[in-house]
Structure formats: structure tokens, C-alpha cells
Amino acid sequence: MSQVSKVFYRGENDEFMVVIQSPEEYRRYKKDPSIPLVDVVDSFKVFVTRKSGTQGIIDEASRAMLENEFGTRNPDQAIEKILRDGEFQEQKYTYKSNYDSTNDTMGARVPH
């Protein structure tokens, strides 16, 4: 099972998201914002969900989007605001490790 932790921020025009390394590091950062961002975030990218929520398609936010929403073109400053004021979310993904047959009536489909 794989796990993705992120912080989601609803802006005036768009919805933004930052992927974090672990819930524990994020909780530490919330208590002590002097912890370096490199210890908290998975990458220094701000994603935009285009009002589709955290389950929809995500794109990397442009510097113009950051400027319009956060008043800065600097991704680090936008990330700090998202971590400070955003909502923590965690998703668990499960994948099948064994592949099942999709159509048993078709036989082996190999030359005999």
C-alpha cells in the first residue's frame, strides 16, 4: 500500500496543493515553522487543481498564478503559506499485486 500526504489550500480563484514527505514532519513544522522546508515538502512545486479538488487532474502552478494568489512569484513563500493555512490530507492507495484474468472464456490465446 502506498500513501500520499499533501496540504490543500483553497484560494480565491484556484485550489493549490503541496505534496509533503510525511505527516509527522508536517506536524513538526506546524509546531515549529523554523524547520527547513526541505525536511517537510516532497518537492518545491506548487500544484493547482483547477477547482477539481485533490482527486482531480493537477498541474504545476505558474508563477503568474502564484503572484495572483499569494502576492509573490517565489514558490517557497507560496509553499510556506499553503503549509501554514492549508488543510492536511492523506490518501492511501492500494494496488493489486496479482493480476487476475480479464476474460477466462477466451482461452490461452497462444498458438498451439
Secondary structure, DSSP 4 states (H G I P E B T S, - for coil): -EEEEEEEEE-SS-EEEEEES-HHHHHHHHH-TTS-GGGTBSSS--EE-TTS-TTS--EEPPHHHHHHHHS-S-HHHHHHHHHHHSEEEEEEE---SSPPPS-GGG---S--
